[in-house]
Amino acid sequence: MAVKSHIRNSRPVLLNIATNDALAGSAKNIFSLMNYKNYYFVPMKQDDYRAKPTSLMGEFGRIPEALEYALEYKQLQPVISV
């Protein structure tokens, strides 16, 4: 409900992804949100590409920086890093 309220009022929503199937089953939904207005993401990367080849994990240490960008309606780049 909080996200719905933020979007209705044109406020930014910051998302931090942590999932084992981001590059498989969830990819369509995650990357679709990237095309919507006011959704911003904490930069993410694969946490263990050998053991979990479809995983993505937000860089928790970059949340404050990503939040500053989101409050200015900007996406911190790169969204997906190596």
PyMOL CGO cylinders between C-alpha atoms (Angstrom):
from pymol import cmd
from pymol.cgo import CYLINDER

trace = [
    CYLINDER, 0.00, 0.00, 0.00, 2.89, 2.39, 0.73, 0.3, 1, 1, 1, 1, 1, 1,
    CYLINDER, 2.89, 2.39, 0.73, 4.34, 1.93, -2.76, 0.3, 1, 1, 1, 1, 1, 1,
    CYLINDER, 4.34, 1.93, -2.76, 0.94, 2.41, -4.34, 0.3, 1, 1, 1, 1, 1, 1,
    CYLINDER, 0.94, 2.41, -4.34, 0.52, 5.66, -2.42, 0.3, 1, 1, 1, 1, 1, 1,
    CYLINDER, 0.52, 5.66, -2.42, 3.97, 6.89, -3.45, 0.3, 1, 1, 1, 1, 1, 1,
    CYLINDER, 3.97, 6.89, -3.45, 3.32, 6.16, -7.12, 0.3, 1, 1, 1, 1, 1, 1,
    CYLINDER, 3.32, 6.16, -7.12, -0.12, 7.78, -7.01, 0.3, 1, 1, 1, 1, 1, 1,
    CYLINDER, -0.12, 7.78, -7.01, 1.51, 10.93, -5.59, 0.3, 1, 1, 1, 1, 1, 1,
    CYLINDER, 1.51, 10.93, -5.59, 4.39, 10.86, -8.12, 0.3, 1, 1, 1, 1, 1, 1,
    CYLINDER, 4.39, 10.86, -8.12, 6.98, 10.10, -5.44, 0.3, 1, 1, 1, 1, 1, 1,
    CYLINDER, 6.98, 10.10, -5.44, 10.05, 7.92, -6.06, 0.3, 1, 1, 1, 1, 1, 1,
    CYLINDER, 10.05, 7.92, -6.06, 10.17, 4.28, -5.00, 0.3, 1, 1, 1, 1, 1, 1,
    CYLINDER, 10.17, 4.28, -5.00, 13.59, 2.73, -4.36, 0.3, 1, 1, 1, 1, 1, 1,
    CYLINDER, 13.59, 2.73, -4.36, 13.87, -1.05, -4.79, 0.3, 1, 1, 1, 1, 1, 1,
    CYLINDER, 13.87, -1.05, -4.79, 16.72, -3.29, -3.67, 0.3, 1, 1, 1, 1, 1, 1,
    CYLINDER, 16.72, -3.29, -3.67, 16.68, -6.66, -5.41, 0.3, 1, 1, 1, 1, 1, 1,
    CYLINDER, 16.68, -6.66, -5.41, 17.81, -9.87, -3.69, 0.3, 1, 1, 1, 1, 1, 1,
    CYLINDER, 17.81, -9.87, -3.69, 16.67, -12.99, -5.52, 0.3, 1, 1, 1, 1, 1, 1,
    CYLINDER, 16.67, -12.99, -5.52, 18.02, -16.27, -6.84, 0.3, 1, 1, 1, 1, 1, 1,
    CYLINDER, 18.02, -16.27, -6.84, 15.93, -16.21, -10.02, 0.3, 1, 1, 1, 1, 1, 1,
    CYLINDER, 15.93, -16.21, -10.02, 16.25, -12.59, -11.18, 0.3, 1, 1, 1, 1, 1, 1,
    CYLINDER, 16.25, -12.59, -11.18, 17.80, -13.56, -14.49, 0.3, 1, 1, 1, 1, 1, 1,
    CYLINDER, 17.80, -13.56, -14.49, 15.27, -16.33, -15.04, 0.3, 1, 1, 1, 1, 1, 1,
    CYLINDER, 15.27, -16.33, -15.04, 11.63, -16.28, -13.89, 0.3, 1, 1, 1, 1, 1, 1,
    CYLINDER, 11.63, -16.28, -13.89, 11.62, -12.80, -12.33, 0.3, 1, 1, 1, 1, 1, 1,
    CYLINDER, 11.62, -12.80, -12.33, 13.56, -11.02, -15.08, 0.3, 1, 1, 1, 1, 1, 1,
    CYLINDER, 13.56, -11.02, -15.08, 10.49, -9.96, -17.01, 0.3, 1, 1, 1, 1, 1, 1,
    CYLINDER, 10.49, -9.96, -17.01, 8.92, -8.30, -13.96, 0.3, 1, 1, 1, 1, 1, 1,
    CYLINDER, 8.92, -8.30, -13.96, 12.11, -6.68, -12.66, 0.3, 1, 1, 1, 1, 1, 1,
    CYLINDER, 12.11, -6.68, -12.66, 13.13, -5.24, -16.00, 0.3, 1, 1, 1, 1, 1, 1,
    CYLINDER, 13.13, -5.24, -16.00, 9.56, -4.15, -16.72, 0.3, 1, 1, 1, 1, 1, 1,
    CYLINDER, 9.56, -4.15, -16.72, 9.61, -2.02, -13.55, 0.3, 1, 1, 1, 1, 1, 1,
    CYLINDER, 9.61, -2.02, -13.55, 12.75, -0.33, -14.85, 0.3, 1, 1, 1, 1, 1, 1,
    CYLINDER, 12.75, -0.33, -14.85, 10.64, 1.15, -17.64, 0.3, 1, 1, 1, 1, 1, 1,
    CYLINDER, 10.64, 1.15, -17.64, 8.06, 2.69, -15.31, 0.3, 1, 1, 1, 1, 1, 1,
    CYLINDER, 8.06, 2.69, -15.31, 8.25, 6.22, -14.05, 0.3, 1, 1, 1, 1, 1, 1,
    CYLINDER, 8.25, 6.22, -14.05, 9.40, 6.79, -10.44, 0.3, 1, 1, 1, 1, 1, 1,
    CYLINDER, 9.40, 6.79, -10.44, 10.81, 3.28, -9.82, 0.3, 1, 1, 1, 1, 1, 1,
    CYLINDER, 10.81, 3.28, -9.82, 14.51, 3.34, -9.02, 0.3, 1, 1, 1, 1, 1, 1,
    CYLINDER, 14.51, 3.34, -9.02, 16.90, 0.52, -8.18, 0.3, 1, 1, 1, 1, 1, 1,
    CYLINDER, 16.90, 0.52, -8.18, 19.86, 0.10, -5.90, 0.3, 1, 1, 1, 1, 1, 1,
    CYLINDER, 19.86, 0.10, -5.90, 22.71, -1.04, -8.19, 0.3, 1, 1, 1, 1, 1, 1,
    CYLINDER, 22.71, -1.04, -8.19, 22.87, -4.83, -8.33, 0.3, 1, 1, 1, 1, 1, 1,
    CYLINDER, 22.87, -4.83, -8.33, 25.20, -7.62, -9.33, 0.3, 1, 1, 1, 1, 1, 1,
    CYLINDER, 25.20, -7.62, -9.33, 25.42, -11.39, -9.27, 0.3, 1, 1, 1, 1, 1, 1,
    CYLINDER, 25.42, -11.39, -9.27, 26.53, -12.58, -5.85, 0.3, 1, 1, 1, 1, 1, 1,
    CYLINDER, 26.53, -12.58, -5.85, 27.80, -16.03, -6.93, 0.3, 1, 1, 1, 1, 1, 1,
    CYLINDER, 27.80, -16.03, -6.93, 27.58, -16.56, -10.68, 0.3, 1, 1, 1, 1, 1, 1,
    CYLINDER, 27.58, -16.56, -10.68, 28.91, -20.13, -10.55, 0.3, 1, 1, 1, 1, 1, 1,
    CYLINDER, 28.91, -20.13, -10.55, 26.67, -21.55, -7.83, 0.3, 1, 1, 1, 1, 1, 1,
    CYLINDER, 26.67, -21.55, -7.83, 23.65, -19.33, -8.57, 0.3, 1, 1, 1, 1, 1, 1,
    CYLINDER, 23.65, -19.33, -8.57, 23.83, -18.32, -12.26, 0.3, 1, 1, 1, 1, 1, 1,
    CYLINDER, 23.83, -18.32, -12.26, 20.48, -16.52, -12.28, 0.3, 1, 1, 1, 1, 1, 1,
    CYLINDER, 20.48, -16.52, -12.28, 20.83, -14.59, -9.02, 0.3, 1, 1, 1, 1, 1, 1,
    CYLINDER, 20.83, -14.59, -9.02, 20.99, -10.83, -8.50, 0.3, 1, 1, 1, 1, 1, 1,
    CYLINDER, 20.99, -10.83, -8.50, 21.78, -9.03, -5.26, 0.3, 1, 1, 1, 1, 1, 1,
    CYLINDER, 21.78, -9.03, -5.26, 21.43, -5.34, -4.56, 0.3, 1, 1, 1, 1, 1, 1,
    CYLINDER, 21.43, -5.34, -4.56, 24.57, -3.65, -3.27, 0.3, 1, 1, 1, 1, 1, 1,
    CYLINDER, 24.57, -3.65, -3.27, 23.37, -2.85, 0.24, 0.3, 1, 1, 1, 1, 1, 1,
    CYLINDER, 23.37, -2.85, 0.24, 26.26, -0.45, 0.88, 0.3, 1, 1, 1, 1, 1, 1,
    CYLINDER, 26.26, -0.45, 0.88, 25.03, 1.77, -1.96, 0.3, 1, 1, 1, 1, 1, 1,
    CYLINDER, 25.03, 1.77, -1.96, 21.50, 2.28, -0.59, 0.3, 1, 1, 1, 1, 1, 1,
    CYLINDER, 21.50, 2.28, -0.59, 22.20, 5.79, 0.80, 0.3, 1, 1, 1, 1, 1, 1,
    CYLINDER, 22.20, 5.79, 0.80, 23.69, 6.93, -2.53, 0.3, 1, 1, 1, 1, 1, 1,
    CYLINDER, 23.69, 6.93, -2.53, 20.85, 5.34, -4.53, 0.3, 1, 1, 1, 1, 1, 1,
    CYLINDER, 20.85, 5.34, -4.53, 18.32, 7.02, -2.24, 0.3, 1, 1, 1, 1, 1, 1,
    CYLINDER, 18.32, 7.02, -2.24, 19.86, 10.45, -2.84, 0.3, 1, 1, 1, 1, 1, 1,
    CYLINDER, 19.86, 10.45, -2.84, 19.59, 9.90, -6.59, 0.3, 1, 1, 1, 1, 1, 1,
    CYLINDER, 19.59, 9.90, -6.59, 16.02, 8.60, -6.36, 0.3, 1, 1, 1, 1, 1, 1,
    CYLINDER, 16.02, 8.60, -6.36, 14.94, 11.66, -4.38, 0.3, 1, 1, 1, 1, 1, 1,
    CYLINDER, 14.94, 11.66, -4.38, 16.21, 13.70, -7.33, 0.3, 1, 1, 1, 1, 1, 1,
    CYLINDER, 16.21, 13.70, -7.33, 14.27, 11.41, -9.72, 0.3, 1, 1, 1, 1, 1, 1,
    CYLINDER, 14.27, 11.41, -9.72, 17.48, 9.95, -11.16, 0.3, 1, 1, 1, 1, 1, 1,
    CYLINDER, 17.48, 9.95, -11.16, 18.72, 6.37, -11.47, 0.3, 1, 1, 1, 1, 1, 1,
    CYLINDER, 18.72, 6.37, -11.47, 22.17, 5.66, -10.04, 0.3, 1, 1, 1, 1, 1, 1,
    CYLINDER, 22.17, 5.66, -10.04, 24.29, 4.05, -12.77, 0.3, 1, 1, 1, 1, 1, 1,
    CYLINDER, 24.29, 4.05, -12.77, 25.24, 1.41, -13.67, 0.3, 1, 1, 1, 1, 1, 1,
    CYLINDER, 25.24, 1.41, -13.67, 22.15, -0.45, -12.53, 0.3, 1, 1, 1, 1, 1, 1,
    CYLINDER, 22.15, -0.45, -12.53, 23.75, -3.84, -13.10, 0.3, 1, 1, 1, 1, 1, 1,
    CYLINDER, 23.75, -3.84, -13.10, 27.47, -4.09, -12.48, 0.3, 1, 1, 1, 1, 1, 1,
    CYLINDER, 27.47, -4.09, -12.48, 30.04, -6.82, -12.91, 0.3, 1, 1, 1, 1, 1, 1,
]
cmd.load_cgo(trace, "trace")
